[in-house]
């Protein structure tokens, strides 16, 4: 049962308190001459999921940082349980009962899972020595709450895949039994099954009276979980949806400052004629044990071919193998433009004409400490060389052209990549490879953690590439994206192609049917 329109606690939860757990009033924050947040109000009630929606740069991250004690407001107040608070540090916010799960993980890769989850809260034996057995058991209980029973508390975090590391980060937040839990894109790296279990955990915490802030760009999750939704744009709160009144169209119009454009969800243009001689990438019997086996297809110029299925069925490993990220064990046939290739390193794939836009832009996609210009130009330095030196004028022209083309929001080309929002960082990673004009582009979950506006712009880039005759391989953990972009989809299950879909048959239901059941369609 949703909360009442005046913000009172939902009747179905524990207790019936109408007072907010946390109330933020008139929060403002400036960074130099840029106003990141302007007079924002937010009230969080016990047993409520309050969603924050907004495009990149809308102020969501700034608001979260103020609530988490990472930054301090220039103006405004924060009250917890009716008492005014000043969060001088994340430690102070955590002590007040506010735990935050950031989209970018804050784990120590060299420590174990249990050490990360209970860092600073280690159980002691005899008052002096860390009780390793008790710590492992506590970590195991917290992971079990998330359905992550397959994660070993003794495993080194740096060895975990991104999805499991995300669950460790959430378990770490739950270890403090918070009054307020802030979740920033918690499902962006999770499989469908893991998302379902996390939703169950969120609902359970809500029923226990925890106030939850949810940031997600997956509107289906917002519709399913949120009791109230606040919309931010350009640093201001521009609207709030009371319970039962959420509308995707109105939310997107508020987020973007204009009506949602039909072209952003239009189906892609059909691929080029599709003749056999248009094939640019041929794959046959490609196998990498234990990740995938006997994968085969032809990819034609101007075609967007999706690799769908549940998380962990071999799609990502296949794309990474195609880009040469596995040095050993790859077998089968790959031909690009009629030339054979079995890449053992990324240099081999790049030389053959393959560009990869990875899902983890922080570690695989870009160099956070380098400028936007250096990140975009790094793949084409040879073409920018004039005699022995790089032409800074040629570099600037190239970079500025791509900044305009992709609508990258930045103060200048000289600012570090790490200073940009997630969506703009992703655009820079895309621009880096667009500069090379390769015949085959591989997009591996490119919209993970990206807002609706930037997502539409990235879709536009993919459609533009296809219209120019470029061949595109596309993978996403959001199965709704396949019907918006792809001419054809191969559905992976247990490392093999369970079936293929084309045109109007590319639907979420058909993808899920092939993901869970025996193939009903002949694989391509």
C-alpha positions as CSV (number, residue, x, y, z in Angstrom):
1,X,0.0,0.0,0.0
2,X,1.6,3.4,-1.0
3,X,2.1,6.2,1.4
4,X,-0.5,8.9,1.8
5,X,-0.4,12.1,-0.3
6,X,0.7,14.2,2.7
7,X,3.8,12.0,3.1
8,X,2.6,10.0,6.1
9,X,4.0,6.5,6.6
10,X,2.4,3.7,4.5
11,X,-0.2,1.9,6.6
12,X,1.3,-1.5,5.9
13,X,4.7,-0.9,7.6
14,X,5.9,-1.1,11.2
15,X,4.7,1.9,13.1
16,X,2.6,4.8,11.9
17,X,5.0,7.8,12.4
18,X,4.3,10.8,10.2
19,X,7.5,12.6,11.0
20,X,10.3,12.2,8.4
21,X,13.4,10.2,9.2
22,X,15.4,12.8,7.3
23,X,14.4,16.3,6.1
24,X,16.7,18.4,3.9
25,X,15.6,22.0,3.3
26,X,17.0,24.5,0.9
27,X,20.2,22.7,0.1
28,X,22.5,24.5,-2.2
29,X,26.0,23.8,-3.5
30,X,28.4,25.6,-5.8
31,X,31.6,24.4,-7.3
32,X,33.5,27.5,-8.4
33,X,31.1,29.5,-10.6
34,X,28.8,26.5,-11.3
35,X,25.7,26.0,-9.2
36,X,25.3,22.3,-8.8
37,X,22.3,22.3,-6.5
38,X,19.9,25.2,-5.8
39,X,17.5,25.3,-2.9
40,X,16.6,21.6,-3.0
41,X,14.2,20.1,-0.5
42,X,13.8,16.4,0.3
43,X,11.8,14.5,3.0
44,X,12.4,10.8,3.6
45,X,9.9,8.9,5.6
46,X,10.2,5.6,7.5
47,X,9.2,2.7,5.3
48,X,9.3,4.7,2.0
49,X,11.2,4.3,-1.2
50,X,11.8,7.8,-2.6
51,X,13.2,7.8,-6.1
52,X,15.4,10.6,-7.6
53,X,15.2,11.1,-11.4
54,X,17.2,13.5,-13.5
55,X,19.5,13.7,-16.5
56,X,23.3,13.8,-16.0
57,X,24.3,17.1,-14.3
58,X,20.8,17.5,-12.8
59,X,22.1,17.5,-9.2
60,X,21.3,13.9,-8.1
61,X,25.0,13.1,-7.3
62,X,25.5,16.4,-5.5
63,X,22.4,15.9,-3.4
64,X,23.6,12.4,-2.5
65,X,27.1,13.6,-1.6
66,X,25.5,16.2,0.7
67,X,23.4,13.6,2.5
68,X,26.4,11.2,2.7
69,X,28.7,13.8,4.2
70,X,31.1,13.7,1.2
71,X,30.4,17.4,0.5
72,X,29.0,20.1,2.8
73,X,26.2,22.4,1.6
74,X,26.7,26.1,1.1
75,X,23.2,26.8,2.3
76,X,20.3,24.8,3.8
77,X,19.8,22.4,6.6
78,X,19.6,18.6,7.2
79,X,17.6,17.1,10.1
80,X,17.7,13.5,11.2
81,X,14.9,12.4,13.5
82,X,14.0,16.1,14.0
83,X,17.5,17.1,15.1
84,X,19.7,19.4,13.0
85,X,22.8,17.7,11.8
86,X,26.0,18.7,10.0
87,X,27.7,15.9,8.2
88,X,31.4,16.9,8.3
89,X,32.4,13.6,6.8
90,X,31.0,10.3,5.6
91,X,31.8,8.8,9.0
92,X,29.6,11.3,10.7
93,X,26.7,10.6,8.3
94,X,27.2,6.8,8.8
95,X,27.1,7.3,12.6
96,X,23.8,9.2,12.1
97,X,22.4,6.1,10.3
98,X,22.8,7.1,6.7
99,X,24.5,4.5,4.5
100,X,25.2,5.1,0.8
101,X,25.8,2.6,-2.0
102,X,27.6,4.6,-4.7
103,X,27.4,3.5,-8.4
104,X,31.2,3.7,-8.5
105,X,32.4,1.1,-6.0
106,X,34.3,2.0,-2.9
107,X,35.8,-1.4,-2.2
108,X,39.5,-2.4,-1.5
109,X,40.3,-4.8,-4.3
110,X,43.2,-6.4,-2.4
111,X,41.1,-7.2,0.7
112,X,38.7,-10.1,1.1
113,X,34.9,-9.9,0.8
114,X,34.4,-10.2,4.6
115,X,37.1,-7.6,5.3
116,X,35.5,-5.1,2.9
117,X,32.0,-5.7,4.2
118,X,33.0,-5.2,7.9
119,X,35.8,-2.7,7.6
120,X,35.9,-0.6,10.7
121,X,33.3,-3.0,12.4
122,X,35.5,-6.0,12.8
123,X,34.4,-8.3,15.6
124,X,37.1,-8.7,18.2
125,X,38.2,-11.7,20.3
126,X,39.4,-10.9,23.8
127,X,39.0,-7.2,23.0
128,X,42.2,-7.0,20.9
129,X,42.2,-9.6,18.1
130,X,40.0,-9.7,15.1
131,X,37.7,-12.7,15.2
132,X,38.1,-13.9,11.6
133,X,35.6,-16.7,11.9
134,X,32.9,-14.4,13.3
135,X,33.7,-11.9,10.6
136,X,33.2,-14.5,7.9
137,X,30.0,-15.7,9.4
138,X,28.6,-12.1,9.7
139,X,29.6,-11.4,6.0
140,X,27.9,-14.7,5.0
141,X,24.7,-13.7,6.7
142,X,24.6,-10.3,5.0
143,X,25.4,-11.8,1.6
144,X,22.6,-14.3,2.1
145,X,20.2,-11.4,2.6
146,X,21.0,-10.4,-0.9
147,X,20.8,-13.9,-2.3
148,X,24.5,-13.9,-2.9
149,X,25.3,-17.3,-1.3
150,X,27.7,-18.1,-4.1
151,X,30.1,-15.3,-3.0
152,X,32.9,-16.7,-0.8
153,X,33.6,-14.3,2.2
154,X,37.3,-15.2,1.8
155,X,37.5,-14.3,-1.9
156,X,39.6,-11.4,-2.9
157,X,37.3,-8.6,-4.1
158,X,39.6,-7.7,-7.0
159,X,39.0,-11.2,-8.4
160,X,35.2,-10.8,-8.5
161,X,33.2,-9.8,-11.5
162,X,31.5,-6.4,-11.4
163,X,28.0,-7.8,-10.6
164,X,29.3,-9.7,-7.5
165,X,31.4,-6.7,-6.4
166,X,28.2,-4.6,-6.5
167,X,26.5,-7.0,-4.2
168,X,29.5,-6.8,-1.8
169,X,29.1,-3.0,-1.8
170,X,25.4,-3.3,-0.9
171,X,26.1,-5.8,1.9
172,X,28.7,-3.4,3.3
173,X,26.0,-0.7,3.5
174,X,23.5,-3.1,5.2
175,X,26.1,-4.1,7.8
176,X,25.4,-0.8,9.7
177,X,21.6,-1.5,9.8
178,X,21.0,2.1,8.5
179,X,17.9,4.3,9.1
180,X,18.4,5.8,5.7
181,X,19.8,3.7,2.8
182,X,20.8,5.6,-0.4
183,X,21.1,3.3,-3.5
184,X,22.7,4.9,-6.5
185,X,22.1,2.7,-9.5
186,X,22.2,-0.5,-7.5
187,X,21.0,-2.8,-10.3
188,X,23.2,-1.4,-13.1
189,X,25.6,-4.4,-13.0
190,X,23.2,-7.1,-11.8
191,X,21.6,-10.0,-13.7
192,X,17.8,-10.4,-13.9
193,X,17.8,-12.9,-11.1
194,X,20.0,-10.7,-8.9
195,X,17.9,-7.7,-9.6
196,X,14.8,-9.6,-8.5
197,X,16.4,-10.6,-5.3
198,X,17.6,-7.1,-4.6
199,X,14.1,-5.8,-5.1
200,X,12.9,-8.3,-2.6
201,X,15.5,-7.1,-0.1
202,X,14.5,-3.4,-0.7
203,X,10.9,-4.3,-0.1
204,X,11.9,-6.1,3.1
205,X,13.9,-3.2,4.4
206,X,11.1,-0.8,3.6
207,X,8.7,-3.0,5.6
208,X,11.2,-2.8,8.5
209,X,10.9,1.0,8.4
210,X,14.1,1.9,6.6
211,X,13.9,5.1,4.5
212,X,15.3,4.4,1.1
213,X,16.6,6.8,-1.6
214,X,16.7,5.1,-5.0
215,X,18.5,6.5,-8.1
216,X,17.9,4.4,-11.2
217,X,17.6,5.1,-14.9
218,X,15.5,2.0,-15.4
219,X,12.0,3.4,-15.2
220,X,10.5,0.0,-14.8
221,X,12.2,-0.3,-11.4
222,X,11.0,3.2,-10.5
223,X,7.4,2.2,-11.3
224,X,7.7,-1.0,-9.4
225,X,9.4,0.2,-6.2
226,X,9.0,4.0,-5.7
227,X,6.4,5.4,-3.3
228,X,7.3,9.0,-4.4
229,X,9.5,10.3,-7.2
230,X,11.3,13.6,-7.2
231,X,12.6,15.1,-10.5
232,X,15.7,17.2,-10.7
233,X,16.9,19.4,-13.6
234,X,19.8,21.8,-13.8
235,X,20.4,21.6,-10.0
236,X,16.8,22.3,-9.1
237,X,13.9,20.1,-8.0
238,X,11.3,20.7,-10.7
239,X,8.6,18.3,-9.7
240,X,7.4,15.5,-7.5
241,X,5.0,12.6,-8.2
242,X,2.8,11.6,-5.2
243,X,2.0,7.9,-4.8
244,X,0.1,6.3,-7.7
245,X,0.6,9.3,-10.0
246,X,3.9,8.5,-11.7
247,X,4.0,9.0,-15.5
248,X,6.9,8.1,-17.7
249,X,6.1,10.8,-20.3
250,X,5.6,13.5,-17.7
251,X,8.8,12.5,-15.9
252,X,10.9,12.5,-19.0
253,X,9.4,15.9,-20.0
254,X,10.4,17.3,-16.6
255,X,13.8,15.7,-16.7
256,X,14.7,16.9,-20.2
257,X,12.9,20.2,-20.2
258,X,10.9,19.2,-23.3
259,X,8.5,16.5,-24.4
260,X,10.0,13.0,-24.9
261,X,10.9,12.7,-28.6
262,X,9.4,9.8,-30.4
263,X,12.6,9.4,-32.4
264,X,14.5,8.3,-29.3
265,X,12.5,5.1,-29.1
266,X,11.9,4.6,-32.8
267,X,12.9,1.3,-34.3
268,X,16.2,1.4,-36.2
269,X,16.2,1.6,-40.0
270,X,16.5,-1.7,-41.7
271,X,20.0,-2.9,-42.4
272,X,21.5,-2.6,-45.8
273,X,20.2,-5.0,-48.4
274,X,21.6,-7.9,-46.4
275,X,23.3,-9.7,-49.3
276,X,25.9,-12.2,-48.5
277,X,28.6,-10.0,-50.0
278,X,27.7,-7.3,-47.4
279,X,29.1,-9.6,-44.6
280,X,31.9,-7.8,-42.8
281,X,32.3,-10.2,-39.8
282,X,32.1,-13.9,-40.0
283,X,32.3,-16.1,-36.9
284,X,32.2,-19.9,-36.9
285,X,32.6,-22.4,-34.1
286,X,34.1,-19.9,-31.8
287,X,34.8,-21.5,-28.4
288,X,36.4,-20.4,-25.2
289,X,35.9,-22.9,-22.4
290,X,34.2,-22.6,-20.0
291,X,32.6,-19.3,-21.1
292,X,31.0,-20.1,-24.5
293,X,31.0,-22.7,-27.2
294,X,30.3,-23.1,-30.9
295,X,29.2,-19.5,-31.6
296,X,28.6,-18.7,-35.2
297,X,27.0,-15.9,-37.2
298,X,27.5,-13.4,-40.1
299,X,27.4,-9.7,-39.3
300,X,26.5,-7.5,-42.3
301,X,27.4,-3.8,-43.0
302,X,24.7,-1.5,-41.6
303,X,23.3,-4.1,-39.2
304,X,22.9,-3.9,-35.4
305,X,23.2,-7.4,-34.0
306,X,22.2,-7.9,-30.4
307,X,23.6,-10.5,-28.0
308,X,20.9,-11.0,-25.4
309,X,20.1,-13.4,-22.6
310,X,20.4,-13.5,-18.9
311,X,23.5,-12.1,-17.2
312,X,26.5,-14.5,-17.2
313,X,25.6,-16.6,-20.2
314,X,28.8,-15.9,-22.1
315,X,27.8,-12.7,-24.0
316,X,30.4,-10.4,-22.3
317,X,33.1,-13.0,-22.5
318,X,32.4,-13.5,-26.2
319,X,32.7,-9.7,-26.9
320,X,35.9,-9.5,-24.8
321,X,37.4,-12.5,-26.6
322,X,36.6,-10.8,-29.9
323,X,38.6,-7.8,-28.8
324,X,41.6,-9.9,-27.7
325,X,41.2,-9.7,-24.0
326,X,41.7,-13.5,-23.5
327,X,45.3,-14.5,-24.4
328,X,44.7,-18.3,-24.3
329,X,42.1,-20.8,-25.1
330,X,40.2,-19.2,-27.9
331,X,39.4,-21.5,-30.8
332,X,37.4,-21.2,-34.0
333,X,37.2,-18.9,-37.0
334,X,36.9,-15.1,-37.1
335,X,37.0,-13.3,-40.4
336,X,36.9,-9.5,-40.9
337,X,36.6,-8.3,-44.4
338,X,37.6,-11.8,-45.6
339,X,40.8,-11.8,-43.5
340,X,41.3,-14.4,-40.7
341,X,41.8,-13.2,-37.2
342,X,42.2,-15.0,-33.8
343,X,43.1,-12.0,-31.5
344,X,45.4,-12.7,-28.6
345,X,45.6,-9.0,-27.5
346,X,43.5,-5.9,-28.1
347,X,46.2,-4.6,-30.5
348,X,45.3,-7.5,-32.9
349,X,41.6,-6.7,-32.8
350,X,42.2,-2.9,-33.3
351,X,44.5,-3.5,-36.3
352,X,41.7,-5.7,-37.8
353,X,39.1,-2.9,-37.4
354,X,37.3,-3.7,-34.2
355,X,36.4,-1.0,-31.6
356,X,35.1,-1.9,-28.1
357,X,33.0,0.4,-25.9
358,X,33.1,-1.5,-22.6
359,X,30.6,-1.6,-19.7
360,X,33.2,-0.5,-17.1
361,X,34.2,2.9,-18.4
362,X,36.2,3.7,-15.2
363,X,38.8,0.9,-15.6
364,X,38.4,-0.4,-19.2
365,X,37.1,2.6,-21.1
366,X,38.9,5.8,-20.2
367,X,41.7,7.4,-18.3
368,X,40.1,9.4,-15.5
369,X,43.2,11.5,-14.7
370,X,43.7,12.6,-18.3
371,X,41.9,15.4,-20.0
372,X,38.9,14.9,-22.4
373,X,41.2,15.9,-25.3
374,X,43.8,13.3,-24.3
375,X,41.2,10.6,-23.9
376,X,39.6,11.2,-27.3
377,X,42.8,11.7,-29.3
378,X,44.7,8.7,-27.8
379,X,43.5,6.2,-30.4
380,X,44.5,8.4,-33.4
381,X,47.8,10.0,-32.3
382,X,49.5,8.8,-35.5
383,X,47.2,10.7,-37.7
384,X,47.7,13.9,-35.6
385,X,51.5,13.8,-35.9
386,X,53.1,16.5,-38.0
387,X,56.7,15.3,-38.5
388,X,57.9,14.4,-35.0
389,X,55.3,16.3,-32.9
390,X,51.5,16.1,-32.3
391,X,49.7,19.0,-33.9
392,X,47.7,20.6,-31.0
393,X,45.5,22.4,-33.5
394,X,44.6,19.2,-35.3
395,X,43.9,17.6,-31.9
396,X,41.7,20.5,-30.8
397,X,39.7,20.4,-34.0
398,X,39.2,16.7,-33.7
399,X,38.2,16.8,-30.1
400,X,35.9,19.8,-30.4
401,X,34.1,18.2,-33.4
402,X,33.3,15.1,-31.3
403,X,32.3,17.1,-28.2
404,X,29.7,18.9,-30.4
405,X,28.7,15.7,-32.2
406,X,27.9,13.8,-29.0
407,X,26.7,16.7,-26.9
408,X,29.4,16.2,-24.2
409,X,28.8,18.6,-21.4
410,X,32.1,20.0,-20.1
411,X,33.7,23.3,-19.2
412,X,36.5,22.7,-21.8
413,X,38.4,19.9,-23.5
414,X,41.2,20.3,-20.9
415,X,39.2,19.1,-17.9
416,X,39.9,15.6,-16.5
417,X,37.6,12.8,-17.7
418,X,37.0,12.0,-14.0
419,X,35.3,15.3,-13.4
420,X,32.4,14.5,-15.8
421,X,29.2,12.8,-15.0
422,X,28.8,9.1,-15.8
423,X,26.9,9.7,-19.1
424,X,29.4,12.3,-20.3
425,X,32.3,10.0,-19.4
426,X,30.6,7.3,-21.5
427,X,30.2,9.7,-24.5
428,X,34.0,10.5,-24.3
429,X,34.8,6.7,-24.4
430,X,32.5,6.4,-27.5
431,X,34.1,9.5,-29.1
432,X,37.6,8.0,-28.6
433,X,36.6,5.1,-30.9
434,X,34.5,7.1,-33.3
435,X,37.6,9.0,-34.1
436,X,39.1,5.8,-35.7
437,X,36.1,5.1,-38.0
438,X,36.4,1.3,-37.7
439,X,34.2,-1.1,-39.7
440,X,33.0,-3.1,-36.6
441,X,31.9,-1.5,-33.3
442,X,31.2,-3.5,-30.2
443,X,29.0,-1.9,-27.6
444,X,29.1,-3.8,-24.3
445,X,26.3,-2.5,-22.0
446,X,27.0,1.1,-23.1
447,X,24.1,2.7,-21.2
448,X,24.8,1.2,-17.8
449,X,24.2,3.9,-15.2
450,X,23.4,6.5,-18.0
451,X,20.3,8.8,-17.7
452,X,17.4,8.8,-20.3
453,X,18.7,11.8,-22.2
454,X,22.2,10.5,-22.6
455,X,20.8,7.0,-23.4
456,X,18.8,8.5,-26.3
457,X,21.9,10.3,-27.6
458,X,24.0,7.1,-27.5
459,X,21.2,5.3,-29.3
460,X,21.4,8.0,-31.9
461,X,25.1,7.4,-32.3
462,X,24.6,3.6,-32.8
463,X,21.8,4.3,-35.4
464,X,24.0,6.8,-37.2
465,X,26.9,4.2,-37.4
466,X,24.5,1.7,-38.9
467,X,23.1,4.1,-41.4
468,X,26.7,4.8,-42.5
469,X,27.3,1.1,-43.2
470,X,29.1,0.2,-40.0
471,X,28.5,-3.2,-38.5
472,X,27.5,-3.1,-34.8
473,X,27.5,-5.8,-32.1
474,X,25.4,-4.7,-29.1
475,X,24.9,-6.2,-25.6
476,X,22.9,-4.8,-22.7
477,X,21.7,-5.9,-19.3
478,X,18.5,-4.0,-20.1
479,X,16.5,-6.3,-22.4
480,X,14.1,-3.5,-23.4
481,X,17.0,-1.9,-25.4
482,X,17.2,-4.7,-27.9
483,X,13.9,-4.0,-29.6
484,X,14.8,-0.3,-29.8
485,X,18.1,-0.8,-31.6
486,X,18.6,-4.2,-33.1
487,X,17.8,-5.6,-36.5
488,X,18.6,-9.1,-35.3
489,X,19.2,-10.7,-31.8
490,X,21.0,-13.9,-30.8
491,X,19.9,-15.1,-27.4
492,X,22.7,-16.7,-25.3
493,X,22.0,-19.5,-22.8
494,X,24.7,-21.4,-20.9
495,X,27.3,-20.2,-23.3
496,X,25.5,-21.2,-26.5
497,X,23.1,-19.5,-28.9
498,X,19.7,-20.7,-27.8
499,X,17.9,-18.9,-30.7
500,X,17.6,-15.9,-32.9
501,X,15.0,-13.2,-33.3
502,X,14.5,-10.7,-36.1
503,X,12.5,-7.5,-36.7
504,X,9.1,-7.4,-34.9
505,X,9.8,-10.7,-33.1
506,X,12.4,-8.9,-31.0
507,X,10.4,-8.5,-27.8
508,X,11.3,-8.8,-24.1
509,X,8.9,-11.8,-23.8
510,X,10.6,-13.7,-26.7
511,X,14.0,-12.9,-25.3
512,X,13.1,-14.2,-21.9
513,X,11.4,-17.3,-23.4
514,X,14.6,-18.2,-25.2
515,X,16.7,-17.4,-22.1
516,X,14.8,-19.8,-19.9
517,X,13.6,-22.5,-22.3
518,X,14.9,-24.7,-25.1
519,X,15.4,-22.9,-28.4
520,X,12.2,-22.4,-30.3
521,X,13.9,-20.7,-33.2
522,X,16.8,-21.9,-35.4
523,X,20.0,-20.1,-34.5
524,X,21.6,-17.9,-37.1
